[in-house]
Amino acid sequence: IFRKMNFSSRNRRSIRITAKTENFEKYNRLLFYTTPPNEEIALEEFERFAIDRLKVLREVENVNIRFKRGTADYEEKMRKILKDFMPHYFDTFSGDSSLIVRQDKLEEERKQLEYSIAECRKDSISHFILRLAFSRSEDLRRWFLTQEMDLFRFRFQLESNENINSFLKQNKLLFDPIDKETKMKIKEKLRDSMFNVELHHVMDTEFYKVPFTDVLDLVRSRKVFICKGFAYVPQQELVSIIIGIYRTQLSLALAITSRKLPYLEEDTRLLPILKNLSNTYVGESFDAKKTSDGEKLELASIDESSKISFPLCMRNLHEGLRKEHHLKHNGRLQLGLFVKAAGLTLDEALQYWRTEFTKNMDVEKFEKQYAYNIRHSYGKEGKRANYTPYSCLKIITSNPPGAGDYHGCPFKYSDADILQRRLQTYKIPNDAVNEIIDLVKHQHYQIACAKYFEVTHKSGEGTATINHPNQYFVESKRFLNGGIKTSTQVKPKIESKDSVVSSKSLSVSNFENKSKDDEYGLDDDMDIL
């Protein structure tokens, strides 16, 4: 994709992205992304654009899993994604979709257009960054291709006739709309090819005359009128043709990009970002200090809370602790950081663990072997770092549980029969159990967790997806408190499987000096994926 990535020095905070082709002369809201960007961009902006695009694609994936395309719920959720992440898409302009600032524009409209140009620039650059990041394997390419297709399809369907015609012209797609005279002659035939529409709707709809061999799927489903070897495709179905063309182009571009990746191997700052993007957690970080009183975990009621407000992974750990009076290292980390972020103070956490562990050992042994780790996780020992709780992505992708372990994601690691029996033990209705098991079989673990939330809280739709155990806990508390959301602002946190990338350091952290922190399995990367 990118022909060169020039760095004048190792500490340079920007990157020049250049391409063989010329840069865009126009910015459009609807793109095939055929022209790579050709400009200098700060590394911080490079990373931020990539993360924002990844958020969009993951939301698109969630909507497609949960809702059938074409339904009102699907459209509502997809519109919300665009409004949240691409608000410029709902701007209105005079003329076509080319966002060109003209001198005769009023100041307010000029500022709006400048903002939209900036957003279209971000749209283009972020696509190409993720194209780089997701071209490393067949599975990643397939995922990226699927989400980009779904995003493009919905954006295309929102565009006006004028903007679509401008897009077709720009991309040299010779699908000319039929003239009004032709439409009048065959309007009844066109109406019959559409489902339950009036003639006035036919006259308001653009139709395109294309060889029927280009739209065999529409012919097969009887959605087009055919005459003399040509199909008359209504605008809302034109997307089928465009998507096919876009899929072919993007698939080829991803394959070419994958062969160019070795050129990036020498860059030690950019490569970690690209490698880690596919496993990046892009949600909120959770800190007990930022949690309101009504959303905090109380030690006195922790057993009750575990049954209502803990996600299945944390409920499993808590019940394992109560049963065994002990948890192995990974289980202690996963549960310990969760209850810390949920609101337990250091003294309460020590009491929580001490109460169970001392049923199998004396207090002296607990204080000597386990209390240090607990104090360390609260930033009171060692490097005094403020460790954050594990996200769903970290739990799903790292440290699979072995014999005697209780950590990990039950939706991923539990045998289907065991998971089914456990859900039934928790009084989950059979139809919901079957739906959860089906989601698990298709590897939609976080959606299965969201379904578990919906059923246990009788919340109807609940939350779109679960990205973090503490998100689950907070959403549960809010629901139980009457759905009142606090004004607490939680800073977004970027986590990756191998490194935490920031504007200050874009390389994987190295720890050369061993210390007691390493001995106890606690280090500065404890909160990364």
N, C-alpha and C positions, 0 to 999 in steps of 0.2 A: 504494500500500500504506500508506505512512505519510502521514497527513494533514498533519502538521507536524513540522518538525525545528527546535527552538528553541535558539538560542545566545545567551546573555546578553552574550558578548563574543567577540572573535576568538580569544582564547587559552584559551577555556574547554576543559577536558579531558574534558567529558562531553557527552552529547547526550540530549535528551528525545524519546523516540519515542512519538507519540500517534496514536490511531486514533479513527475515528468510533464504532466499536463498543466495548462494554465489554471490559475485560480478562478473561482466563481466571479462572473461579472454581475450576477444577480443572486439574491438569496430568495429562496422559495420555501413555502411551508411544506410542500410536497416534493420529495426528492427520491431519485433512484440511487443517490450517493455514488455517481460515476466519476466525479471529479474530486480527488483528494485535496485536502486543505494545503495551502502554501503560505505559511506565515509563522511568525515566532510566537510561542505560547509559554507562559511561566509553568514550571513544573507543578506548582500548587494548583494552577488552573487545569492543567492536564489531568491531574488526579481527581479533582473535584468534578470535572465534566464526566469522567469515566464512572465515578460513583453514582452521580445523578442519573446517568443513562441506565446503569445497572438496576437502580431502584425501579425505573419505569418498566424495564423488561421483566423483572420479577413480579411486579404487580400485574402486568399483562398475563403472565403465566398463571398466577393465582386465579384471576378472573376466568380464564379459559378452562381451568380445572373445575371451578365451582358453578359456572353458569353456561347454559347452552347459547351458542352464538345466534344472534338474531332476536333474542328475547329482550323484553323491557329491562329486566334486571342486568343483563349483559351490557346493554347500551348505557344504562345508568352508571355502572361501575367503570366502564371504559371512559366515559365522559369525565368522571371524577378523576381518573388517572391523568388525563390531559389537562384538566383544570388545575390539578395540584402540581404537576411537573412541567407542563408545557402550556401555560396560560395564554401565551401569545397566539395559540391556535384558534382562540375564540375572538381575537381582534377582528374588527371589520374595517375594510379598506375600500376606497373607490378605485376602480380599475381592476387589473388582474392581480394575481398573487405575487408578482414581482415586487419586492419591497424596496423601492427606490425613493430616496428622499428628494423631493422637488422643492425648488426655491419658493414656489407660490403656496406651499402648505402653511397653515396656521401653526404657531409655535407649539400648541398642545399636540396637534396631530404629528408634527415633526418629531417631537420627543417620543411619541408612541411608536412611530415608525423606526426610530433609532433603537428603541428597546426591542422591537420585534426583529430587527436585523441582527442584533446581538444574540437573541435567542435562537434564530435560525443558524447563526454561526456556531453556537453551542451544539445545536442539533446535529450539524454536519460533523464537527470535530469529534464529538462524543461517539458517534456511530463508528468512525474510523478507528478510534482508540480501542473500542470493544471488538472491532473486527480483528485487530491485531491480537488482543488478549484471548479471543475465543477461536482462533484458528489453529491452536496447538494440537488438537486431537479431533477425531471424527465425532465423538460425543459432544464436545464443546461446540463444534461447528454446527451440528444438527440442532442443538438447543438454541443457539444464537439465531440461526436461520428461521426457526419456527416462531420465535418471539417477535423478530423483526417483521416477518410476514403478517402476523396478526396485528401488530401495531400499524403497519402501513395500510392494511385493509380497512381498519376502522377510520384512520385519518382520511383516506381516499373517499370514503362514503360520506364524510362530513363536508367535503368541498362543494362549492357551487359549480354549476355548469361552466361558467366562464373560466374559473380557475382550473377546472379539469381540462378544458380545451387548451388552455395555456400550457399546462403540464405536458399534454400529449404532443403539442407542437415543439416544445423545448427538447423533448426526448425523441423527436422524429418518429413518433408513432402515428402512422397515417390512418387513423380511424376518424374519418370525417363524418360529422352528424348529417343525417339526411335532411333535405330541405323541407319546408312546410308543405309545399305542393305535393311532394311524394308522400309525406305523412298523411295528408288528407285523403289520398287515394286508397291507402291501405290501413286506415286507422282502426277499422273493425277487426282486421286480421291481427294487428298489433295488440288490440285490447284482448282478443281471445288468447294470445300467447302469454298474457300476464294474468295474475291471479286476482280476481274479484276487484277490478278497477273500473272507474267510469271513463267515458270518452274524454272528458275534460282533463283527466289526469294523463291520458295518453298524449294529448296535445301539449301538456306542460313538460313532458319528459323528452329528453334527448335520446335518439336512437342512432346506432352506428351500424353501418353496413360493412360486414367483414366476411371473408370466406368461411363457410360453415365448418371447414376442417380445423379452424383455429379455436372453435368453441364446442368441441365434441361433448364436453361435460354438460353444457347447457342444452345441446340438442338432445342428449340422452335423457335429460330430466324435463324435456318439453317446455323450456322456459323462453324459447325464441321462435319467431316466425321465420320460415325458410322459403326462399323463392329464387329459382334459377341459380342454385349453388351458393347463394349468399344468405347469411343469417342477419336478422335485424335485432341487434342487442340493445336493450334498454340500459340507460346509464348506470342504474344500480347493479346491473350484472356485468358491466364492463370490467369491474374490478377483477373478475375471474381471469380475464385475459391478461390484464396488467400484472396481477400477482404471479401468473405463470412466467411472464417475461422477467419480472424482478427476481423471482426465485432462481431462474437459470443464471442470470447475471451475477447475483450475490453468491451463489454456490461456486461458480467459477472463480470469482474474486477471492473467496475464502481459501480455495485450493491453491491459488497462486500465492496468496499471502503466507500460507503455511510453509511453502518452499523457500520463502525469503527470510523466515525467522532466524536462521543461523547468523544473519548479518547483525542481529541485535545482541548476540551472546557476549560481546565484548563490553557492553555498557552495564556497569554494575549498579547503576541507580534506577534506570528505567525498567530493566528486566524484572526485578522483584515486583514492581507494580503490576506489570502485565501478567506475570505468572500467578499472582495471588488474587487477581480480580475475580476469577471464576469461583473462588471460595471465600469471597469477602462478605462479612456481615456489615450491613449498611444501616442498621437500626439504631435505637437509642442505647446509650450506656445507662446503667442503673446504679444509683448511689443512695444509701439510706438517708444521707443528709438532705437530699432533695425530695424526699418522700413526705407527704403530709401525714399527720397523725392518723387519719382515718384509713390510710392505706398501708400502715405499718403492721408487721407481724408481732404478735404478743406471745411471749414465752408461755404464759399461763394457759393459753388457748391453742397451742401449736398443734395438738392432736386433732382438734376440731377443724382448724384451718387447713391441715394437710388433706382432709377429706373433701373440702369444699374449694379451696383456693389454690392448692398446689397443682401444677401440671403433673401428668402421670409419672414423668421421670423423677420428680422430687418426692412425690407421694411414695413411689417405690423405694427410694432411698431412705425416707423417714421411717417407713414401716420395716425396712430391713434393719435399720439401726435399733428400733424397738425390739425386734425379734432376736437379733444376734448380739445386741449390746456391743457392737463393733462394726466398723466399716473399713474396707481397705483404702489405700492411699487415694486413688482416683475418686472413689465415692466420697471420701471426706472433703476433698477439694470441691467437687461439684456441688454437694449439699451445703458445705460450709460457706462458700461464697454466695450462694443463693440466699441463705437465711440472713447473712450479713447485709446484703443489699435490700432484703425485705424488711429490715428494721431491727434485728436483734443487736443489742449493744455487745461489746466485748465481754463484759461480765456475764451477760445472759448467755452468750455463746459458750463460754467456759462452763457455765452451769449445765447447759443443755447437753454438751458432750460428756462432761464429767459424770452426770447422773447415770448415763447409760454405760459408759466404759467401766466405771467402778463396780458394776455388777459382776464383772469378770476379772477385775484386777484391783489392786489397792490404789489409794489416792497418790501415793508417792510415785508409783510407776506411771500413772497417767500424767502427772506433772512433769516427770522427767522425759517421757517419750512423745507426748502428744500436745501438751499445752503450748509449747514453743510455736508449733505450726499454726495454732489458732491465733496466738498473739501476732505472729508474723503476717498472717492474712489480713489483719486489721491495721497493718502498718506500724506496729509497736516493737518490732524486732527487725534485725538484719538491715536490709536496705531501706526499710520504712516506706515501702512503696504501697500505694493504695490499689490493691488488686481488685479487679472487677469480675463480676460473675460470668459464667460461661453462657454464650449464646447457643441457640439451637444448632446452628451450623457447626460450631465447635464440638458439641455433644454428639452430633450425628457423624462427623467426619474423623474424629480422633479417638484413640484408646478404646477399641472394642472391648466389651466386658468378657471376662473369662469365668471359669468355675469359681463360685463363691462371691462373685462381684455383683453389685447392685447398681452401678453407675451406667451411663449410656442412655440412649433413647429407646424406651420399650417398644415404640412403634417400629423401629428399625431392627432391633436386635432380638426381640422376643419371637419365639416360634408362634405361628399363627394360631394354633390350637390353645397354647398357653395364654396368649393375649386375649383370645375370645373368652376363655373361662374366667380370666381376671375381670374383664369388663362386665361379664354377667354377674360375677360376685359383687361388683359395685352397683348392681341394679340398673345397668344400662339396658334400655329396651332392645329386643332382638333385631329390629329393623335398623336401628342405629349401629349396633354391633356389626351387622353385615356391611353397612356402608363404610364403617371405619376399616374393617378388614379389607374391603375392596380397595380403598385408598392406599392402604399399606402395601397391598400386592402390586400396585402401580407405582410404589416408591414415593407417594405423596405424604411423607411422614408429618410435616408441619400442618398440612391441611387436615390430616386425621386428628391431630391434636386440637385444631380449631373446632372440629366436629365434636370431639370429646367435651370441649368447653361449652358448646351450644347445648348439648344434651344434659350435662350436669348442672347447668345454670338455667335451663329452660328459657333460653334467651332468644329463641327464634333463629336469627342469623348470627348473632354473636359478633366475633371479630373476623375479618377477612382471612387472616392467616396468623399463625403464631411464629414469631421469629426469636423469642427469648423467653425463658422460664419466668423471669421477673415481669415481663410484659403480661404474661398470663396471670400472675398473682395480682398485679395492679388492676388489670381489667376486671378480675373477679371482685376485688374489693370495691371498685367503683360501681359495679353492677349491684352488689349487695347493699351498698349505701344509697341506692336509688338512682344509679346512673349519673350521679353528680361528678363531673370532672373538675379536678383542681386546676389551679393556674400554674402549677409547678412546671417549669420549663426544664426539660432534660436535654442536655447537649448530645447531638448525634455523635456516635463513635464509629470509627472505621477499624475493623479488625480483619486480619487475613491469616491464613493457615500458617504461613512461614514467617511473616514479619508484620510489624505495624508500621505502615508507611506514613510519614508526615512531611511537612514542608521543610523540616529541619534535617531529617535523615531519611534517605530513600533506599538504603541498603539494609540487608538483614543484619540484625543485631548480633554481635559476636561477644561471647563471654569467655575470656581467656583465663581469668583468675578464679579458681575454685574456692569456695568458702562454705561456711556452715549452711548458707542458704541453699547451695546446690545439693548438699548432703540431704537436706529435708525435701528436696524436689520443688523448691520455691525459687523462682527467678523473675527477672523483669519481664519475661515473655509469658508469664503465667496467665495473662488475660487475653492472649491472642489465640487465633484459631489454628 
